[in-house]
Amino acid sequence: MLNRILRTLSGVSLAVALGISSFVSTQAVADPGPAIVAKADHHLWHGAINSPAGFDQASRASILVYVLALEDMRKLTDEEMIASFKIKSVNRASVEKWLNKEQMLSLLNYQRASKDCLANEWTCIGSV
C-alpha cells in the first residue's frame, strides 16, 4: 500500500512537494537527538482548513510529504544519519522499527482523511 502511495507521489511536482513539506512538523522522539527540529509554517498552506473537507485535504497533503520524508530517511546510511542528526550512533533495528510504525500510522491516518476524497483531487491517490 505504501509503495502505491510512493509511486503516485513520484508524479507530484517538486514545487508542490517542497511547498507542502514546510507544512509538516517534526518532533524529537528520544534523547539524545538533534538540537534543532523542523518547524512548520502553516501559513504556506493556502487552502481553507475550517471545514472537514479542507482539513482532510491539508492532512492528506501533509501525510504524503511525511511518507516521502520517511522513505528518504530509510535510504540514509548510518554515517549520513549520524552527520545529519548530530547523534553519536545509530541503532538500525530501532530506526527501522520506528520507520515502520510511522508508515503504518501514516497509512491509517491517510485512509481516514481519504474517506470522502474527490476523484480529481491531487491529494487523493485512490484506494490504499
C-alpha positions in Angstrom: 0.0 0.0 0.0 2.8 2.4 0.9 4.5 1.6 -2.3 1.4 2.7 -4.2 1.5 6.0 -2.4 5.1 6.4 -3.1 4.7 5.6 -6.8 1.8 8.0 -7.1 3.8 10.7 -5.4 6.6 10.4 -7.9 4.2 12.3 -10.3 3.7 15.2 -7.9 5.8 18.2 -8.9 8.8 19.1 -6.8 7.5 22.6 -6.2 4.3 21.2 -4.7 6.1 18.7 -2.6 8.5 21.4 -1.3 5.7 23.8 -0.6 3.8 21.1 1.3 6.9 19.9 3.1 7.0 23.1 5.0 3.6 22.3 6.3 4.9 19.1 8.0 6.3 19.3 11.5 8.8 17.0 13.1 9.2 16.3 16.8 12.2 14.9 18.7 11.3 11.5 20.0 14.2 10.4 22.2 17.2 11.9 24.0 19.9 12.4 22.8 18.7 13.8 19.5 19.1 16.7 17.2 19.3 20.2 18.8 17.2 21.7 16.0 14.0 20.3 14.7 12.0 21.3 11.7 9.0 23.5 12.3 6.0 24.0 10.1 4.9 27.3 8.7 1.1 26.7 8.5 0.7 30.0 6.6 2.1 28.3 3.5 -1.0 26.1 3.1 -3.3 28.4 1.2 -6.4 26.2 1.3 -9.1 26.7 4.0 -8.9 24.2 6.8 -12.1 25.3 8.6 -14.2 22.6 7.1 -13.9 18.8 7.3 -13.1 18.6 3.6 -10.5 21.3 3.7 -8.9 19.9 6.9 -8.8 16.4 5.3 -7.1 17.7 2.1 -4.4 19.5 4.2 -4.0 16.4 6.2 -3.6 14.2 3.1 -1.0 16.6 1.7 0.9 16.6 4.9 0.9 12.9 5.3 2.0 12.3 1.7 5.0 14.6 2.2 5.8 12.9 5.5 5.8 9.5 4.0 8.3 10.7 1.4 10.5 12.1 4.1 10.3 8.7 5.9 11.4 7.0 2.7 14.3 9.4 2.3 15.3 8.7 5.9 15.2 4.9 5.3 17.7 5.4 2.5 20.3 7.1 4.7 23.4 5.2 5.7 24.3 5.1 9.4 27.1 7.7 8.7 24.6 10.0 7.0 22.2 9.7 9.9 25.0 10.5 12.4 26.0 13.5 10.4 22.5 14.8 9.6 21.0 14.4 13.1 24.2 15.1 15.0 23.9 11.9 17.1 26.7 9.6 18.3 25.4 6.3 17.0 22.6 4.6 15.1 20.6 1.6 16.3 19.4 0.4 12.8 16.9 -2.0 14.3 15.3 0.7 16.3 15.3 3.1 13.4 13.6 0.5 11.2 11.0 -0.2 13.9 10.2 3.5 14.3 10.0 4.0 10.5 7.7 1.0 10.1 5.4 2.3 12.9 5.3 5.8 11.4 4.5 4.5 8.0 1.7 2.3 9.3 0.3 5.2 11.3 0.6 7.5 8.3 -1.3 4.9 6.1 -4.1 4.7 8.7 -4.4 8.5 9.0 -4.3 8.9 5.2 -7.1 6.3 4.9 -9.1 8.2 7.5 -8.6 11.5 5.7 -9.4 10.0 2.4 -12.8 8.6 3.1 -14.5 11.4 1.2 -11.9 12.0 -1.5 -13.0 13.6 -4.7 -11.9 11.8 -7.9 -9.8 14.6 -9.4 -8.2 16.0 -6.3 -4.4 15.8 -6.3 -4.2 14.5 -2.7 -6.5 11.6 -3.5 -4.4 8.7 -4.9 -7.1 6.1 -4.9 -7.9 3.2 -2.5 -5.0 2.4 -0.2 
